[in-house]
Amino acid sequence: MASTSSGAPPVSPLARPLPALSAVRGVRLGAVAAGIRYRGRPDLMLAVFAPGTTAAGVYTKNRCPGAPVVWCRMAQASSPTARALLVNSGNANVFTGRKGEETVRRSAGAVASMLDCAPENVFLSSTGVIGEVLPVQPILDALPAAHQALSEDGWAQAARAIMTTDTFPKAARRETRIGNTPVVLQGIAKGSGMVAPDMATMLAYIVTDARLPQPVLQTLLDEGVQTSFNAITVDSDTSTSDTVLLFATGRADNPPVSSAADPLLNDFRTALDSLMEELALLVVRDGEGATKLIEVCVEGAESDHSARQVARAIANSPLVKTAVAGEDANWGRIVMAVGKSGEPADRDRLSVAINGIWVARHGTVVEGYDAAQVDASMKQPEIRLTVDLGLGQGKARVWTCDLTHGYIDINGSYRS
C-alpha cells in the first residue's frame, strides 16, 4: 500500500462507496498529477473559493507540526477569510526546516498571484512521508493545469488526489436549512494510519454555502470535532499534519446569525456534526490493515471526560484490538484496559458487554451467558464493546479498528 506506482492497493473490506456529490455554490476544485511521489494518479488538489468566504480550522497538537500547519495557523490568525486551498499528497513537508518553509511560502504566493489575493488567504496542506524535502517546482509547474481543471463538479477527483495509503476516497454530503433557507454541506477526508484523537489525525475539508461569520464557524467546528475526529483512533499515533478546515462561501441567502448558540443554527449544527462523524468513521474503516470497525461505548463514569479516557484506553489497547482481529471474545482484556486508563474505576461495579450481550456484571462473569452467541457475533465486520463503570453519569463513545498483520506490512515498508 506504500507503492508509488499506479497499481491500486486492495480496498478495505470496510470501505463505503463514494456518495453522490454535487456542486456547492462558491467553490471550484481541480486535481492534477504533479508527480510529487505517486505516478499515474492525481496528487495535487486546488480549491478556489468565492471572495468573502470565511474559514475555520482545527490543527494537530503534535509538537512537531509540518510547515503547512504552521502556515495555516498564521493565515487563520491573519484573516477571517480564504480564497484558496492547496493540498498535495505523497510528501508531508514535515521536519524539512527552512526548505519546507520556503516551499510553503512560494506555493502560497503562486496561488495568490493567480487569484490576485494575499498569500495569507491561501490555506495549505501536505500529507505523506515525513522528513523528505518537498520540492516546490513540481507544484509550481502543475498549478496552471490545476487552475485550468477547476470545476464545481471536481469533488470526486479532489478526494482521490489527497489519498496516501488510503484504499478508497472519502466524502460526505448533507442538505439542511438555516431558518427557511436551504444550505448544503459537503466534505472530503483522507486518513488511514497515524490516527489518534488529539486533533483529527487526518486531513478533512468541509465547505458550506451558508453565510456565517468566522467566530461562529470556528465555534461550530471546535465543538463538532470532539465527538467526531477527536473520537477516532487507529494506532494511537497523533500525526504531524492533522488539519480540519471548514469554509463558508456565503452564497446562500440565509438569515444573519451572530452566535453559534442561535436557534436558527440547530439544524445546521446537527447536519455538520453528522457529516463530520461520517467522515471520521470513513477514516477508521480505512485503517491500515483493518478488517473490523470497533465502537467502544463507556457509560457510568464519574464524568464525560473520564469516560472518554477509559474509552480511548480500550480502543488503543493492542491486546483488545488483536483479540477482535482474531474474533476472540476475550473480555478480560477490556477489563485490563479499563484498569490501566488511570481513571476512577471500581472492579466490583464494572460491567462489560460485547455486541449487546452482557458477559460480566458488577465485577464478575454473568453466570450462564451464551458464549457461543458472543463468539458468533465476533465474526461480524462491526463490533460494539460496552463498559458500565457504575460510578456516575459520564459517558463517551470512541471508534477504532482491529490490529492485523496488514498494519505491519503497510508501515514496515512505507518509505520503500
C-alpha positions in Angstrom: 0.0 0.0 0.0 3.0 2.3 0.1 3.7 1.8 -3.6 4.5 4.8 -5.7 3.2 3.1 -8.8 -0.2 3.4 -10.3 -1.2 -0.1 -9.1 -4.1 0.2 -6.8 -3.8 -1.4 -3.3 -6.6 -3.8 -2.1 -9.6 -1.9 -1.0 -10.5 -2.1 2.7 -13.3 -4.7 3.4 -15.0 -2.0 5.4 -15.0 0.6 2.6 -18.0 2.6 1.7 -18.7 3.8 -1.9 -18.2 7.5 -2.7 -21.7 9.1 -2.3 -23.4 11.2 -4.9 -21.6 14.6 -4.8 -22.7 17.8 -6.5 -21.8 21.5 -6.6 -21.6 23.7 -3.6 -22.1 27.3 -4.5 -18.9 29.4 -4.2 -16.3 26.7 -4.6 -14.5 25.1 -7.6 -12.0 22.3 -7.4 -9.3 20.9 -9.6 -6.9 17.9 -9.3 -3.9 17.0 -11.3 -0.9 14.7 -11.3 2.2 16.7 -10.3 4.4 13.7 -9.9 5.5 14.5 -6.3 5.7 10.9 -5.3 3.0 8.9 -6.9 2.8 8.0 -10.6 -0.3 7.8 -12.8 -2.7 9.5 -10.4 -3.6 13.0 -9.2 -1.6 14.2 -6.2 -2.3 17.9 -6.2 -5.7 19.5 -5.4 -6.6 23.1 -5.7 -9.9 24.6 -4.4 -10.8 28.2 -5.1 -13.5 30.0 -3.0 -15.6 33.0 -3.8 -14.5 36.3 -2.3 -15.7 36.7 1.3 -15.5 33.0 2.2 -14.9 32.6 5.9 -12.6 29.9 7.2 -12.2 28.0 10.4 -9.6 25.4 11.3 -8.5 22.9 13.9 -5.0 21.5 13.8 -2.8 18.9 15.3 -1.4 19.2 18.8 1.7 17.3 17.8 4.7 19.4 18.9 6.5 18.7 15.6 3.9 20.1 13.1 4.5 20.3 9.4 5.3 23.6 7.7 1.8 23.7 6.2 0.1 23.5 9.6 2.2 26.4 10.8 1.3 28.4 7.7 -2.5 27.7 8.2 -2.4 28.8 11.8 -0.7 32.0 10.7 -3.2 32.5 7.8 -6.2 32.0 10.1 -4.8 34.4 12.6 -4.2 37.0 9.9 -7.5 37.0 8.2 -11.0 35.5 8.7 -11.4 34.8 5.0 -10.0 32.4 2.5 -9.7 32.4 -1.3 -8.0 29.0 -1.9 -6.8 25.7 -0.5 -3.9 23.8 -2.0 -3.2 20.2 -0.9 -0.5 17.7 -2.1 -0.1 14.0 -1.2 3.0 11.9 -1.1 5.1 14.2 1.0 4.1 15.7 4.3 6.6 18.6 4.3 7.4 17.8 7.9 10.8 18.1 9.6 12.1 19.9 6.5 13.4 23.2 8.1 13.8 26.3 6.1 13.4 24.4 2.8 9.9 23.3 3.9 9.0 26.9 4.9 10.2 28.1 1.5 8.1 25.6 -0.3 5.0 26.7 1.6 5.7 30.4 1.1 6.4 30.0 -2.7 3.3 27.7 -3.2 1.0 30.1 -1.4 2.5 33.1 -3.3 2.0 31.4 -6.6 -1.7 30.6 -5.9 -2.2 34.2 -4.6 -0.8 35.6 -7.8 -3.2 33.5 -9.9 -6.1 34.8 -7.8 -5.0 38.3 -7.1 -5.3 37.8 -3.4 -2.9 37.9 -0.4 -0.9 34.8 0.3 -2.5 34.7 3.8 -5.8 33.9 2.1 -4.3 30.6 0.7 -4.5 27.6 3.0 -2.1 24.7 2.5 -1.9 21.0 3.5 0.6 18.3 2.7 0.4 14.6 3.6 2.8 11.7 3.1 6.3 10.8 4.1 7.9 12.8 6.9 11.5 14.1 6.7 11.9 14.3 2.9 12.1 17.8 1.4 9.0 18.7 -0.7 10.3 20.1 -4.0 8.4 23.2 -4.9 9.0 23.2 -8.6 6.7 20.3 -9.5 3.9 22.1 -7.6 4.6 25.4 -9.3 4.7 23.6 -12.7 1.4 21.9 -12.1 -0.6 24.9 -10.7 -1.7 26.2 -14.1 -3.2 22.8 -15.0 -4.9 22.6 -11.6 -6.3 26.1 -12.2 -7.5 25.1 -15.6 -9.1 22.0 -14.2 -11.2 23.9 -11.7 -14.8 22.8 -11.8 -17.9 22.9 -9.5 -18.0 19.1 -10.0 -14.4 18.4 -9.1 -15.1 16.8 -5.7 -14.5 13.2 -6.6 -11.1 13.8 -8.2 -10.2 16.1 -5.3 -11.0 13.3 -2.8 -8.7 10.9 -4.7 -5.9 13.4 -5.0 -5.4 13.8 -1.2 -5.1 10.0 -0.6 -1.9 8.4 0.6 -2.2 4.8 2.0 -6.0 5.2 1.8 -7.7 2.5 -0.2 -10.8 4.4 -1.1 -11.8 8.1 -1.4 -13.9 9.6 1.4 -16.7 12.1 1.1 -20.0 13.0 2.7 -22.8 15.5 1.9 -25.7 17.0 3.9 -28.6 19.3 2.9 -30.2 21.3 5.6 -31.7 24.7 6.5 -30.8 27.9 8.3 -34.2 29.3 9.1 -36.2 28.7 5.9 -33.1 28.9 3.7 -31.7 25.7 2.2 -28.0 25.2 2.6 -25.5 22.5 1.6 -22.5 21.0 3.4 -20.1 18.7 1.6 -16.7 17.4 2.6 -13.8 15.1 1.8 -11.2 13.5 4.0 -8.1 11.3 4.0 -6.6 9.1 6.6 -5.6 5.5 7.2 -2.8 5.3 9.6 -1.1 7.6 12.2 -4.6 8.2 13.5 -5.5 9.0 17.1 -7.6 11.6 18.9 -5.9 15.0 19.5 -6.9 16.5 17.0 -8.2 14.7 14.0 -5.1 12.9 12.9 -6.3 13.2 9.3 -7.0 15.8 6.7 -10.6 16.9 6.2 -12.1 19.8 4.2 -15.7 20.8 4.5 -17.4 23.5 2.5 -20.9 25.0 3.0 -22.7 27.7 1.0 -24.1 29.1 4.3 -23.3 32.7 5.2 -21.7 32.5 8.6 -19.2 34.8 10.5 -15.8 33.3 11.2 -16.2 33.2 15.0 -19.5 31.3 14.6 -17.9 28.9 12.1 -14.9 28.3 14.5 -17.1 27.6 17.4 -19.2 25.1 15.5 -16.1 23.3 14.3 -14.4 23.3 17.7 -17.5 21.7 19.2 -18.1 19.2 16.4 -14.6 17.7 16.3 -15.0 16.5 19.9 -17.5 13.8 19.0 -16.1 13.0 15.6 -12.5 13.5 14.6 -11.4 13.5 18.3 -13.3 10.3 18.9 -11.4 8.0 16.5 -8.1 6.1 16.7 -6.4 3.6 14.5 -3.0 3.3 16.2 -2.8 5.9 19.0 -0.2 8.0 16.9 -1.0 11.7 16.5 0.0 12.9 13.1 2.2 15.9 12.5 -0.1 17.2 9.7 -3.6 16.9 11.1 -5.9 19.6 9.7 -9.7 20.0 9.6 -10.8 23.1 7.7 -14.4 24.4 7.4 -15.2 27.0 4.8 -18.4 29.0 4.4 -18.8 30.7 1.0 -21.8 32.8 1.9 -23.6 32.1 -1.3 -26.8 31.1 0.5 -29.0 34.0 1.4 -29.7 32.7 4.9 -30.8 34.9 7.8 -27.8 36.5 9.6 -26.5 34.8 12.8 -24.1 36.3 15.3 -23.7 33.4 17.7 -23.2 29.7 17.5 -26.0 29.4 20.1 -28.6 31.0 17.8 -31.6 28.6 17.5 -31.5 29.2 13.8 -28.4 27.1 13.6 -29.9 24.0 15.3 -30.5 22.1 12.1 -27.2 23.2 10.6 -25.3 22.1 13.7 -26.9 18.7 13.6 -26.0 18.3 9.9 -22.5 19.4 10.4 -21.9 17.1 13.4 -23.4 14.2 11.4 -21.2 14.9 8.4 -18.1 15.1 10.5 -18.9 11.9 12.2 -19.4 10.2 8.9 -16.1 11.4 7.6 -14.3 10.3 10.8 -15.8 6.8 10.6 -14.7 6.5 7.0 -11.1 7.1 8.1 -11.4 4.3 10.7 -13.0 2.0 8.1 -9.8 2.5 6.1 -7.5 1.9 9.0 -4.3 0.3 7.7 -4.9 -3.5 7.6 -8.3 -3.2 9.2 -10.9 -5.9 8.9 -13.3 -4.8 11.6 -14.8 -1.5 12.8 -15.0 -1.3 16.6 -17.3 1.0 18.6 -16.3 1.5 22.2 -19.1 2.8 24.5 -18.3 3.8 28.1 -21.1 4.8 30.5 -21.5 5.2 34.2 -18.2 7.1 34.6 -17.6 10.0 37.0 -17.6 12.5 34.1 -17.7 12.6 30.4 -14.0 13.3 30.3 -13.3 10.3 32.4 -15.5 8.1 30.2 -13.6 9.4 27.2 -10.2 8.5 28.7 -11.4 5.0 29.5 -12.8 4.5 26.0 -9.5 5.6 24.5 -7.6 3.2 26.7 -9.7 0.4 25.4 -9.7 1.5 21.8 -5.9 1.9 21.8 -5.1 -1.4 23.5 -3.2 -3.7 21.1 -4.4 -6.7 23.1 -8.1 -5.7 22.7 -7.6 -4.9 19.0 -5.8 -8.1 18.2 -8.4 -10.1 20.1 -11.1 -8.5 17.9 -8.9 -9.3 14.8 -8.8 -12.9 15.9 -12.5 -13.0 16.6 -11.8 -13.9 20.2 -14.3 -12.6 22.8 -11.6 -12.1 25.4 -13.4 -9.6 27.6 -10.6 -9.8 30.3 -8.5 -7.6 28.0 -11.3 -5.0 28.2 -11.2 -5.1 32.0 -7.4 -4.7 31.8 -7.7 -1.6 29.6 -10.2 0.0 31.9 -7.9 -0.5 34.9 -4.8 0.9 33.1 -6.5 4.1 32.0 -5.8 5.8 35.3 -9.4 6.9 35.6 -11.7 6.1 38.6 -12.9 2.6 38.4 -14.3 0.0 40.9 -13.7 -3.6 40.0 -16.9 -4.7 41.8 -19.1 -2.3 39.9 -17.7 -2.9 36.5 -19.9 -4.5 33.8 -18.9 -5.5 30.2 -21.0 -6.3 27.1 -19.9 -7.5 23.7 -22.3 -6.7 20.8 -25.1 -6.1 23.3 -24.6 -9.3 25.3 -23.5 -8.7 28.9 -20.7 -11.1 29.7 -19.7 -9.6 33.1 -21.8 -7.7 35.7 -20.7 -5.9 38.8 -17.3 -7.3 38.9 -17.9 -11.0 37.9 -18.8 -13.1 34.9 -22.5 -13.4 34.1 -23.4 -16.9 35.0 -24.8 -18.9 32.1 -24.3 -16.2 29.4 -24.4 -17.6 25.9 -20.7 -17.9 25.0 -21.5 -19.4 21.6 -23.7 -16.4 20.7 -20.9 -14.0 21.7 -18.3 -15.9 19.7 -20.5 -16.0 16.7 -21.1 -12.2 16.9 -17.3 -11.6 16.8 -17.3 -12.7 13.2 -19.3 -9.6 12.2 -17.5 -6.7 10.5 -18.7 -4.2 13.1 -18.1 -4.9 16.8 -19.5 -2.9 19.8 -17.8 -3.1 23.2 -19.8 -1.6 26.1 -18.4 -0.8 29.6 -20.5 0.4 32.5 -18.3 1.7 35.3 -21.3 2.1 37.7 -19.9 5.3 39.2 -21.9 8.2 37.7 -23.5 9.7 34.7 -20.4 10.2 32.5 -20.4 8.6 29.0 -18.4 8.7 25.8 -18.0 6.9 22.5 -14.8 6.2 20.5 -14.3 4.3 17.3 -11.3 2.2 16.3 -10.4 -0.8 14.2 -8.7 -4.1 14.8 -5.0 -4.6 14.6 -3.9 -7.2 12.0 -0.6 -8.2 10.4 -1.6 -6.0 7.5 -0.8 -2.9 9.6 2.8 -4.2 10.0 3.1 -5.0 6.3 2.0 -1.5 5.3 4.0 0.5 7.8 7.1 -1.7 7.6 7.6 -0.6 4.0 6.0 2.8 3.8 9.1 4.7 2.6 10.2 2.0 0.2 
